[in-house]
Amino acid sequence: MTPVRRVERPDEVGPPLQPMVGGGEYAAIDPMQHDESPGMLRRVHGLLRGRYHWVLLLALIFGGAAGYYSYQSWEPLYASKGQIRIAPIVPRVLYSVEDNSMMPAYEGFIDSQMALMRSSRVVDLAMQSEEWRKLGRPLSDAEVAAFKSGLQVSRGDGSQVVKLTFTHGDPEVARVAVRSVIPAYMEIYGEEDLKREEARLNVLEQRRVALTNELKSLQDRIHAIANEFGSDSLEQVFQFKLKEVHQIQGKIRELNLKKAELEAAEARLVDNGDTKDSALNEWEPLDELEISRQDSVMRDYVRQLQALELDLTLARSFRRDAHPNVRALERQINALAANIEDYAFRYNQAALSEFANADGDRTKSEITRQKELIVSSVDRMSTTLAGIEEETRDVGRKDLQIKRLRDDALVAKQRLKETDTRLEMLNVERSLSVSGRVSVIGRGDKPTSPVNLDERTSQAALSSLGGCALAAGMVLIWGFMDRRHRYVEDADHLLSHAPLLGIVPELAVGRESSDRFDLAAIVINQMRALLQVGPVASGSKVFAVTSGSAGEGKTSVVAALGTSFAHAGKRTLMIDLDLVGRGLSRRWPARQTLDLRETIQRVAGLTQSQLDAAAKVSVNDGVAFDQACLGLELVDQPTLELAYSELADSRVGLEDALAAGKIENRVQRTGVDGLDVLSVSGSAGVIPRTLSPEPIRQLFEDAKSSYDIVLVDTGPVPGSLEASLSVSQVDEVLLVVAQGSDRRSGSQAISHLHRMNVSVSGVVYNRASQRCSQRHVSSQFSSSRSMSRPATSPEKIKPCPLVQASTGTIEGGTDSREKLAQQRLS
């Protein structure tokens, strides 16, 4: 058998259709639009809707009580005011100081003085005054806190006047407070100002001492450097050392040039033989002492060097190495040693030339010995040059250091002079520092009238407004805690996943009216038309009607839709698959019994040929079928009695249809042409644990072969087993949401249906107010009323089968579960 076709979820095939408020047209809606948070005003209106009368009532109670109490609890307050002028400029005595000109941080200074006027120090001193003590008020912490709270210090923009205001219920207390605070402030400010002056003078005095010590230290360092070199002007010494360095560098360059000439001559010279070379190789240069024995100039140099070395030894025995005399002797010895080396080099070079050129020829060995002599002289001169260069750099550094120290000493002298001048100026101008800057303008008078007279009415009004806000907040909390569907807008969380098919008005027994019946008929017919043009528009269709909880009117919607489909010419079958509620079964109980022939066949286990033989005998002999079976001995009397008993206890309905997999001869008429019902039969009914998808699918397929429309009344989802099995095998599902039901149950139901991947045709909002339903179908309802009123009066209108079904009435009374829900709403 072909399984029942299942349509994809609405959010997977496109946006659902949403009915427009006030008309019957549908428009595609975007589910994301419903996911967005509503505006604050819309949210508040939704919580207060239908409860505005409570807001008004509670606002009158709370607002009136709060305003009356605030008006009666008003106390008069008196304010005394004093004024103090703080000048930005102090009068000049002799010198121009910063106090004689505009104070650079004047605004900050006034702020600090205003803070001082409010400080605990000033308050404590003021409360200890003789005038305040005469009032007999205690000096407790609470009284001090009250004093601070009553004292206010203010100042206008750019004004030099600071206003002190004290507010109290007793005008005398206010006056005395101001007259106590002003002297206390002046006393503390005078002390603080004197302390600031003393602190400023102390800072300047300390600076003067520090600058004097700094200047002395700089001069001592200059003298120490001067003693090291014997003079505090080292520029000439530096120039002398620099000239000496240049002379030695020139001699080294001359020797290097002569060495280069010898190397060139050595390359051109032809060797003259080994005899003369051997003699030259045996020649050794003479040292200074040997030269002094032969030369008188060298002898004078050596004597001078020995005398200087003796003087240096004596100087070091009495003075330090850094003493200027010692350093001068060292420089003279170094200079003389350089001259001795230079003279010895020239003497040896001349001797070598004389020895080598005795015969007028220059040999290669002679040139080599001269080169060695030059290299030796260059090395000695380089060592001497390094020492002199180091001394030159040291002299230069010391000279720069002395110059910097002299500059620092000059700056220190200038700063010391400025500090001395500043001390003299402050000592002269300090006499007017207090009296010249702060002066009292007003000392505070006794107030005559309250300052808060105008606040009495405004205070009462604000209290009333607060009471009204409290009332609105209480009603908002009430609305927030109420999780029921009170209006169709509360079902927006469901309409974001499925369209709204219709809004059925409440039709409770005893409250019928012609308008409600006409409106219900229009809504049901509109729902039926929308289902006929839905996504599954061709062929027979199976609709399951479910809800999130019991008692939301599923059976009434099924009965009303079934009647509407039947009147529209569609063969319609209603199947009661609500195994707990059994609403359809209570309206149309399964009274049609099973066929005797089928019962005997099942009990006795007869074959089809045996049944045909017994039927032939029954027709030919004119006897009953059971007697024919007994005469042919197909059954015995006990078996026949068992068949009679089973036939008496059984009823044709859902249990037998599920067992057989077909509905033939198991449905019954409802009294409406084209409308049949398959009820739950027997006292026990269908056992839930025996249900499975396959028998239900076969039953629906068989029903579609005989009917155009199949409406299945199931239990609530996800709470009932039969509901989940039924909705998974139908073409489309209708979700019924009753006004007053819990919103969470509806959300759970729509989520469960989407998880099962079933197609939800739409949401039916049941038991709504007449106004809400009328607004939804305003044009159709107006046309219906205009056409029906001339024909008959409202008192003579009788409920038609369609309205009878939608009201939930049955033979003998109303559905007990619907009646309980209506009592809850009442």
Disulfide bonds with the S-S distance in Angstrom:
none
